[in-house]
Amino acid sequence: MSLWNPFGSELRKTATLPAAWAGVLVALLGSAAITALNALTVRGAVAAGTPERLADTSPFETGFAAMPIIGVVGAVVIGVVVIGSEYTADRAESGGARQIATTLAATPHRPTLFIAKALIVLVFVAMTALVTIPGNIALARAIIGGAGIETVTPAEAVTRSLSTALYWALMGLIALSITTLTRSGVIPLVVLIANSSIVSFSLLLTNLTPLAHWLPDMAGRKLFGFPSEYVVQGGLDPVPGAMVMGGWALVLMVVAGIVFTRRDA
Amino acid sequence: MIQVDGLSKRYGSRAVLSDVTFQALPGRVTGFLGPNGAGKSSTLRILLGLDRPAAGSALIDGRPYRSLRHPLRTVGSMLDGSGAHRSRTARDHLAWVASSNGIPHRRVSEVLDQVGLADSGRTRVGRFSLGMGQRLGLAAALLGEPAALVLDEPVNGLDPEGIRWIRGLLRGHADAGGTVLLSSHLMSEVAEIADDLVVITAGRIVAAGSLADVTAGYATLEDAFFGLTDGRQGAAR
């Protein structure tokens, strides 16, 4: 079965789903608010002659600070709602129907459908990254102006931006896979968002066992490329870490894809 | 033509379908009648490739649903209500359904007109009444101009005018050579609309044939229904 019709259909479906845009907006506006706050702090500290209170005054680092948290939340929301919305029940008085029946009637070849959905997650996350990451760095530059001292080279900036987009994409696919297994967006949303923003359970786990460094979010964290003196020590280097995180995403997608294909709708 | 042959399905230890066999022919409206919980929806879900049977087959023109390349152009279906996400508009819902099967976009406006939702195309499905949801579900079923229609309780929630309208629509579809299979627990509705009847109760087919054959020996379809199903499960609503 050709992938084109299911992909086009899923793209249209997601583009007309308000919750998907909520994910994009969370990443974009949430991070912009943090960047503005950080950048004003940097500018204020430099103006007051106390830049040594800060780790650095780099516009890139200032604009980049929200990427590991708010950006990840946006990617998780996108990954969850692309499949979770299929299982949202309509009001009971309208029959309590779920859209998944319509979707599977339209595209009964389920592996194709699942791949189409994974591609949609990648498209939306990539689009979000494309606007959010350069946008925040530009915002930080605009606010800090000439006051800051850039410590990150353009080549590093590009690498770290692309690596961040990769981290988001993998988290989006992991969220998609977990939500496919749970058939409801609530639990994956709460767990994944809490873990990536409020309390990182995986980070806490590393205190108990070094194996926790192999959990997907911990494995991939060096992709953000923060200077090593500012991050928790230990764990996997960027490239092996990315491979481990990618392995998690792949395994979860294969499991979710098989379950999705075999179970009753 | 729809051919269901020896379908069985269990949920845990409970048999929901046992050796369900019947057919729905082109040019005829086939009513699939049974009390709530008798296995009507389970049968239709298997027919549409949503659920898998433990045994047996359900074929549309000789092919399983899952093997159809553009299924919506062969079979239009509606299972409980709109089948749409509540935060999307009716028009946006139909648009993604159309593009999934390469159906031209102009069909969206055509079916909205056809089901009487032309003025509600930009309304979010969450604001629809039950009857409007049914109409939207029907619009999606008609989108691909399919030869066969498979509808689960299509008159649910429709007002008298809507019921009269859908009766005309389905009659016209069968008269034009199409196959119509519709489930219902409302005997009076089925008696008005069906040429053939398939009666299911507790997962088993207890009668199948033309309306006249099935009701032979009974004064009314209602009497026939209770006679055939032993009046189980308070079927008459």
Interface residues (C-beta under 8 A of the other chain):
Chain A: M1 N5 P6 G8 S9 E10 R12 K13 T16 L17 P18 A19 S85 E86 T88 D90 R91 E93 S94 G95 G96 A97 R98 Q99 A101 T102 T103 L104 A105 A106 T107 P108 H109 D264 A265
Chain B: R45 L48 G49 L50 D51 R52 Y65 R66 L68 R69 H70 P71 L72 S77 L79 D80 G81 S82 G83 A84 H85 R86 S87 R88 T89 D92 A95 W96 V97 S99 S100 N101 G102 V125 G126 F128 S129 L130 G133 G137 A140 N156 G157
